[in-house]
Amino acid sequence: MPTRFVFSTCQLVSRIGLTNATFMLAVTLALSPSGAVHAQNTSASQEAGGGRKFALTPRLSASVVATDNINLSKIDKESDVYLQLSPGLRLQSNGGRIRGNLDYSPSAYLYGKASEKNRVSHALNAALTAEAVENSAFVDLTATASRQSISAFGTQTPDAALGTGNQTQVFSYAISPYIKGKLLGSADYEFRLRAGESRTESSAVSDSKSELALLRVDGVTGLSTLGWGTSLQRQVDDFSAGRRTTSDRFRGTLTYAVSPQLGLSLFGGYESSNQVGATRIDGSTHGFGVNWRPTDRTKLTGEREQRLFGNTYSLSFEHRMPRAVFRYGAGRDVSSGLNNSTGTVVSAYDLYFAQFASIEPDPVRRQALVNSFLLANGISANSTVGGGFLTSALTLQRRQDLSVGLLGVRSTLTFLLTRSDSRRLDGGNPGFGDVSALAGVEQRAFSVNLGHRLTPISTASLLLSEQRSIGNNSLASTKLRVVSLSWSSKLGPQSSVSLSARHSIFDSPTAPYDESAITGLFSLQF
């Protein structure tokens, strides 16, 4: 397809408005006759079918926490007891026209003394794909809700119920309709639109929007080992406290299959954007990639590309053994307005979900297997490392992640390590926040979790973690260290109880503190 025609198509979509065009296409696909008919028959087919394609799991947890420093203050320490009630619902679909998962859990915090702190927060993680027209038209829907740190150098806390001054609720969503199929019988094409938005409850950070139009065509030459591809995309990011940026990219790719296990790729193209400054610049891009899968349990993928703002790269390595899993990831790229938080978060659940891939390929049954394993070994599925903070402008982010899981007969060891560097990319955006006030923000974090099964139904675990944020001046440096010891036991097939004690130390030039707490938790899965 000629480059001029493709660019004209993206410009037309831009004039209509990417957000409007995306929702128009999504509604058209979702209300198509085939999608509506299937939605009416989904429940019956799942009940009659032999496999479990649909799973709906409600749950409830209640915890009581006694802390000696509810204000997270060095000089004004005050003890308190608070109650956290967290009903939850997990939906998993692995068949039919709707696939994906949704997990939602609101949490109500009720304080004994500091009743003015009573509040409700929301945790949501949803990723669903609806097949509107069989094998040709789809709609991707994603949504998240979480509490995140506003600043890397504000008060950090091991518990979302404490020190809420540096936290805010963040809601994000994206809807992405797309069509795909064969072009002239030999090439695959995909045309995708996406519109997303991220909002916070704090005036200290910016809301953001992101829009995308993408056209991609891939095919093979007369040689089965040689493939080709072209893509054209327009990316628009808009921060409420900054300005609107646009990036247009054309990219061509050649791939060569050296063997069934090893593939190489070369790509080059052209880019035009105003992401770096208010003035639009353009130029050529080029790079290479590798995809190596020597076995089903080992994979290595990587790319490197020269862009207008410098080099970008991505590297991912994973190796699974019968009782161990190793994962390493590294990357450098520009953030988008849809995700205005730095970096990614590595969780224990993600690590063991990859580990159990060879044991249980089906994602629905594997999810239940992983959750049972984590519960039996005293490992929190949501235990994460990575810190992160909210930004109010486009940033250039560099990140490295290492995670290791070792499984013994009765003991497990989980190690998570991450390092990130975030620097402001958009020099034409006044913005505010850490990356606007400082030349760059570096974060380092690690977490070690040792679990030991005491009996078939009870486990003891020890957690050690540290998170550091480093800026370019003496006032921009903080460190949070946490040690936690816990005991958990199953009361029945669907219920469990746990007791834990933690101690936290936060080093900061302006607001240091130390805190100790005891927690009792009861969980019930229906």
Secondary structure by P-SEA (a helix, b strand, c coil): ccaaaaaaaaaaaaaacaaaaaaaaaaaaaacaaaaaaaaaaaaaaaacccccbbbbbbbbbbbbbbccccccccccccbbbbbbbbbbbbbbcccccccbbbbbbbbbbbcccccccbbbbbbbbbbbbbccccccbbbbbbbbbbbbcccccccccccccccccbbbbbbbbbbbbbbbbccccbbbbbbbbbbbbbbcccccccbbbbbbbbbbbbcccccccccccccbbbbbbbccbbbbbbbbbbbbbbbcccccbbbbcccccccccccccbbbbbbbbccbbbbbccccbbbbbccccccccccbbbbbbbbcccbbbbbbbbbbbbcccccccbbbbcaaaaaaaaaccccccaaaaaaaaaaaaaaacccccccccbbbbbcccccccbbbbbbbbbcccbbbbbbbbcbbbbbcccccccccccccccbbbbbbbbbbbbbbcccccccbbbbbbbbbbccccccbbbbbbbbbbbbbbcccccccccccbbbbbbbccccccccbbbbbbbbcc
